[in-house]
Structures are given as C-alpha cells and as structure tokens.
Amino acid sequence: MFPWDAIDTVLLDMDGTLLDLHFDNHFWLSLVPGTLSRTRGISNEAAKELVREAYDSVAGTLEWYCLDYWESRLGLDIMALHRTLVDRIKLRQDSMPFLQALADAGKRRILLTNAHPNSLALKLEHTELANGLDDILSSHQTGYPKESPLFWQAVFARFELNPKRCLFIDDSETILNAAKAAGIGFQLGISNPDSQQPNKVFHDFPAIHDYRLLLNELQRRS
C-alpha cells in the first residue's frame, strides 16, 4: 500500500485510530446528555440538543477538544465523568502489533492527538499504548488543533521532521486533508474507528479496517 522505504516517521491519531472510539462516542453522545438531563431536570432529548448546539458552536477549534471549556460550558465535572467509564477505554486489537512492526522496521512512531492532556493521561494510564510510541503530543501543547496549518508547522519544528517522509493515520477525513495540505507525504484513513458502529467510507484517501493488513509489507522491510 505504501513505499515504506520513503517513510521515516509514522504520525498517529489516538481516539478511533489506536484506541476504540466507542469510549468517546458513548461519553459525549450518551453519558454527558444523560447527566445533564438529570442535573438540570430536562428531557434527555433537550439535553442532547443542548450538547449538539454547544458542539456546533466550537467545531474545528481547540475549544471543541478542551475539557476545561466543556466543564465551564456545561457545568459538569468532565474528568470525574471520564473516570466512571475507564473500563470502556480499549486499545484496538490490531494497534500494538502494528506499532511493534513499525519499530521493527525502524520507523519513528509519534502520537498526535487533539485530546486534552488530562484525557490523554487517563487513556495512557489505562492502556499499554505508551509502550508502543516514541513521542506523544497533544495539540493543546501547541495552541492549535490538528485542523490548523499552524499545528503542523509546530509539529515539524518540534520533532525536526521532513513532512514528505511522514505517513499520517487518522479516522477523520477533515484532519487527513489538513495534514496533506501541510505537506505530509502519505495519509491513511481508519474505516472502523468505533467497534460498535458501521464502517466509514473515505472519499479522498486510502483506508483500512485492520492494521494487520500492513504487517507483511512492514516485515519485508525490517
């Protein structure tokens, strides 16, 4: 699928790409509205609409991913709610074999996530993901979300990367487009970010549902 000899570094999203997105979808689409419904004495549908409106008002910005913003906007202890669902934080079954294969092939592995540092820390605490990575960066450390070209400029400078020799993997076509526009040489979509939902269709990028499809290619170059 890729000319691995032309790739030095693999940049990876976290939620939906290395971790099962079911945790986040359940949290934001079910637990948060349900909690709002109870605490404010409103219907569940009214709570869902309130959350949808809040999402739409900051979509594509760093605030959309900021837990401090959501605590203030919704009046909920977002991290406390996160901790009630830690049993749902799961690695994709194919993630660690893929990350190990990348290491065996001499590829640098860098996690690039829009997740808030507190959410990132919780997910690293409850999985072995950090063992399969060489570097980790939350977009909150740069001041820009992955949708912004300024994020990518910060990444290239921080890690001294040649973007043309990087592969970026994400479950969002919007963010894959941002990476491509920033000069990333190769992009790959993940078509099954949430194990409980149907596969997604990518229109502008190659996409896979299982990293193990890439292992033979990588092992030939290790």
C-alpha positions, 0 to 999 in steps of 0.5 A: 500500500505504501513505499515504506522505504520513503517513510521515516516517521509514522504520525498517529491519531489516538481516539478511533485510530489506536484506541476504540472510539466507542469510549468517546462516542458513548461519553459525549453522545450518551453519558454527558446528555444523560447527566445533564438531563438529570442535573438540570431536570430536562428531557434527555432529548433537550439535553442532547440538543443542548450538547449538539448546539454547544458542539456546533458552536466550537467545531474545528477549534481547540475549544471543541477538544478542551475539557476545561471549556466543556466543564465551564460550558456545561457545568459538569465535572468532565474528568470525574465523568471520564473516570466512571467509564475507564473500563470502556477505554480499549486499545484496538486489537490490531494497534500494538502489533502494528506499532511493534512492526513499525519499530521493527522496521525502524520507523519513528512512531509519534502520537498526535492527538487533539485530546486534552492532556488530562484525557490523554493521561487517563487513556495512557494510564489505562492502556499499554499504548505508551509502550508502543510510541516514541513521542506523544503530543497533544495539540493543546501543547501547541495552541492549535488543533490538528485542523490548523496549518499552524499545528503542523508547522509546530509539529515539524519544528518540534520533532525536526521532521521532513513532512514528505517522509511522514505517513499520517493515520487518522479516522477523520477525513477533515484532519487527513486533508489538513495534514496533506495540505501541510505537506505530509507525504502519505495519509491513511484513513481508519474505516472502523474507528468505533467497534460498535458502529458501521464502517466509514467510507473515505472519499479522498484517501486510502483506508483500512479496517485492520492494521494487520493488513500492513504487517507483511509489507512492514516485515519485508522491510525490517 
